[in-house]
Amino acid sequence: MGILTKTEALEKAKELGLDLIEIAPNADPPVAKITDFQKFRYEENKKERASKKGASAGDLKELWLSPRIAEHDLNVRLARTEEFLKGGHKVKLTVKFKGREMAHQELGYKVLQEAINLLGEKAAIEREPKMEGRKLSMIVGKGKGKQNAETKNE
């Protein structure tokens, strides 16, 4: 409609039975819109929800392993890991030690190394294996198309 004074804009909005909404108050001259306020709020909320929806991808999922995990069980967990990675999530693979298993932490490192070898190019190590109390964990993300360096046995 062009540049109008505040009173002209309010009269025009009243004629149409709509509301005058200030869009950019800091602009020179300030920008306003003549529309239904409820509809405007609804559309703004809709945009906000849509932007939040896309931002949730990339969550961290955690899968627990054991230092004495059977081969089939490991393959099942790794299949689940691949599903999470395809969904855009990062996966934290955690080996939980119970009782005297803590004396053989190298078994946990071997399990994680085997997991990376089986995942191959589908996963990339984002955080090297690290002990956190009685848990050994590492974070993997989507693969970049080449095999990552092997994990260190500590």
Secondary structure, 3 states (H helix, E strand, C coil): CCCCCHHHHHHHHHHHCCEEEEEECCCCCCEEEEECHHHHHHHHHHHHHHHHHHHCCCCEEEEEECCCCCHHHHHHHHHHHHHHHHCCCEEEEEEECCHHHHHHHHHHHHHHHHHHHHHHHHEEEEEEEEEECCEEEEEEEECCCCCCCCCCCC
